């Protein structure tokens, strides 16, 4: 598993609104049974009042989605299979979004 890999949301019941999750956990702690992920949500992707630094927009498979750092949660690593892409080029935006949740900056 690589940091910033994007996976299909393993929770089918929420996949309509959150089709993907991005793994934000450092590879230095791969030995854990869980991975910290942020949802990539359809909800809010068209809204202009979201703070850009809190909920950056990314494009996955041609669809614009918002990263939802305030909903980050652990997921069993065994549920994350076959990454669809990697958001490493957006790592600064993802880290800034998590920082906005933690420090309000």
C-alpha positions in Angstrom: 0.0 0.0 0.0 1.3 3.4 -0.9 0.4 6.7 0.8 -2.1 8.7 -1.3 -3.4 5.6 -3.1 -7.1 6.0 -4.0 -9.4 3.0 -3.5 -13.0 2.3 -4.2 -14.9 2.9 -1.0 -15.1 -0.5 0.8 -18.5 0.5 2.4 -21.1 -0.2 -0.2 -23.9 1.6 1.7 -22.1 5.0 1.4 -20.5 4.5 -2.1 -23.2 6.5 -3.8 -22.0 9.6 -2.1 -18.4 8.6 -1.3 -17.2 6.5 -4.3 -13.5 6.6 -3.2 -11.2 7.0 -0.3 -7.6 8.2 -0.2 -5.1 6.5 2.1 -3.2 9.2 3.9 -1.2 7.1 6.3 2.5 7.1 6.2 4.1 4.0 4.8 6.4 4.0 7.8 3.6 2.3 9.9 2.5 -0.3 7.3 2.5 -2.9 10.0 -0.8 -1.7 11.5 -3.9 -3.5 10.5 -5.7 -0.3 9.7 -5.1 2.6 7.3 -6.2 6.2 7.9 -8.3 7.3 4.9 -10.1 10.5 3.9 -13.4 10.2 1.9 -13.6 11.6 -1.6 -17.2 12.8 -1.7 -19.6 13.8 -4.4 -21.5 15.9 -1.8 -20.2 19.4 -1.9 -18.1 19.0 -5.1 -20.2 21.7 -6.8 -20.4 24.1 -3.8 -18.3 27.2 -4.0 -18.5 28.2 -0.3 -16.3 25.3 0.9 -12.9 26.6 2.0 -10.5 25.4 -0.7 -7.8 24.6 1.9 -10.2 22.4 3.9 -11.9 20.5 1.1 -9.8 20.5 -2.1 -11.4 19.2 -5.3 -9.7 16.3 -7.1 -10.7 14.5 -10.3 -10.9 10.7 -10.2 -12.0 8.9 -13.3 -13.3 12.1 -14.8 -15.4 13.0 -11.8 -14.8 16.0 -9.5 -14.8 15.0 -5.8 -14.1 16.9 -2.6 -11.5 15.5 -0.1 -13.2 15.4 3.3 -10.4 15.6 5.9 -12.8 16.3 8.8 -14.2 12.8 8.2 -10.9 10.9 8.2 -11.2 7.5 9.7 -9.4 4.2 10.1 -10.3 1.4 7.7 -9.1 -2.2 7.8 -6.2 -2.5 5.4 -7.6 -5.8 4.2 -10.6 -4.0 2.7 -8.5 -1.7 0.5 -7.8 -3.5 -2.7 -6.5 -2.5 -6.2 -5.8 1.2 -6.1 -7.4 3.2 -8.9 -4.9 6.0 -8.9 -2.5 7.9 -6.6 -2.8 11.5 -5.4 0.9 12.0 -4.6 1.0 15.1 -6.8 -1.7 16.6 -4.5 0.1 15.6 -1.3 0.6 19.2 -0.2 -3.1 20.0 -0.7 -4.1 16.9 1.3 -1.7 17.7 4.1 -2.9 21.3 4.2 -6.5 20.1 4.4 -5.7 17.9 7.4 -3.8 20.7 9.0 -6.9 23.0 8.5 -8.9 20.5 10.6 -6.3 20.2 13.3 -5.1 23.8 13.6 -7.7 25.8 11.8 -5.2 27.3 9.5 
